[in-house]
Amino acid sequence: MKKILFACLFSLTLLCAKADFSEMSTEELIALIGYVDQSIEAHFYKELDRRVAQMSEGQKALYEEDKIRRDNAKN
């Protein structure tokens, strides 16, 4: 519940300010998956893609799961 609340509050902050995703931790970025406004979504996923090589197995699993969901939503 805390993660969801944190993600919602954080995403609202992102909507009010220009996001610099490079300043965030990978855990923070993963927590925001699905909550990022569409206007900055491309920048968000570009930063996540850049970090894939540094992710732990758990982080990669979450990211890959979301990537599959996004690909299915586009089709």
C-alpha positions as CSV (number, residue, x, y, z in Angstrom):
1,M,0.0,0.0,0.0
2,K,2.9,2.4,0.8
3,K,4.5,1.7,-2.6
4,I,1.2,2.5,-4.4
5,L,0.7,5.7,-2.4
6,F,4.4,6.7,-3.0
7,A,4.1,6.0,-6.7
8,C,0.9,8.1,-7.0
9,L,2.3,11.0,-5.1
10,F,5.5,10.8,-7.0
11,S,3.7,10.7,-10.3
12,L,1.7,13.8,-9.4
13,T,5.0,15.5,-8.7
14,L,6.2,14.5,-12.1
15,L,3.2,16.0,-13.8
16,C,3.8,19.3,-12.1
17,A,7.5,19.5,-12.8
18,K,9.7,18.4,-15.7
19,A,11.0,14.9,-14.9
20,D,14.7,14.1,-14.8
21,F,14.5,10.4,-14.6
22,S,18.3,10.1,-14.6
23,E,18.3,11.4,-11.0
24,M,16.0,8.6,-9.8
25,S,17.0,5.2,-8.6
26,T,16.1,2.1,-10.7
27,E,13.7,1.0,-7.9
28,E,11.9,4.4,-8.1
29,L,11.5,4.1,-11.9
30,I,10.2,0.6,-11.6
31,A,7.7,1.7,-9.0
32,L,6.4,4.3,-11.4
33,I,5.7,1.9,-14.3
34,G,2.1,2.4,-15.3
35,Y,1.8,5.7,-13.5
36,V,3.8,8.0,-15.8
37,D,1.9,10.5,-17.9
38,Q,1.8,9.7,-21.6
39,S,3.5,13.0,-22.5
40,I,6.7,11.9,-20.8
41,E,6.4,8.2,-21.2
42,A,8.9,7.9,-24.0
43,H,11.6,9.7,-22.0
44,F,10.7,7.5,-19.0
45,Y,11.1,4.2,-20.9
46,K,14.3,5.4,-22.6
47,E,15.9,5.8,-19.2
48,L,14.7,2.4,-18.1
49,D,16.0,0.8,-21.3
50,R,19.4,2.4,-20.6
51,R,19.5,0.8,-17.1
52,V,18.6,-2.8,-18.1
53,A,22.2,-4.0,-18.0
54,Q,22.5,-2.8,-14.4
55,M,19.2,-4.2,-13.1
56,S,19.0,-7.1,-10.7
57,E,17.1,-10.2,-11.8
58,G,14.0,-9.1,-9.8
59,Q,14.0,-5.7,-11.4
60,K,14.5,-7.2,-14.9
61,A,11.5,-9.5,-14.3
62,L,9.3,-6.6,-13.4
63,Y,10.5,-4.5,-16.3
64,E,10.1,-7.4,-18.9
65,E,6.6,-8.1,-17.6
66,D,5.7,-4.5,-18.2
67,K,7.3,-4.4,-21.6
68,I,5.3,-7.4,-22.7
69,R,2.1,-5.7,-21.4
70,R,2.9,-2.5,-23.3
71,D,3.6,-4.5,-26.5
72,N,0.3,-6.3,-26.2
73,A,-1.6,-3.1,-25.6
74,K,-0.2,-1.6,-28.8
75,N,-1.4,-4.6,-30.8
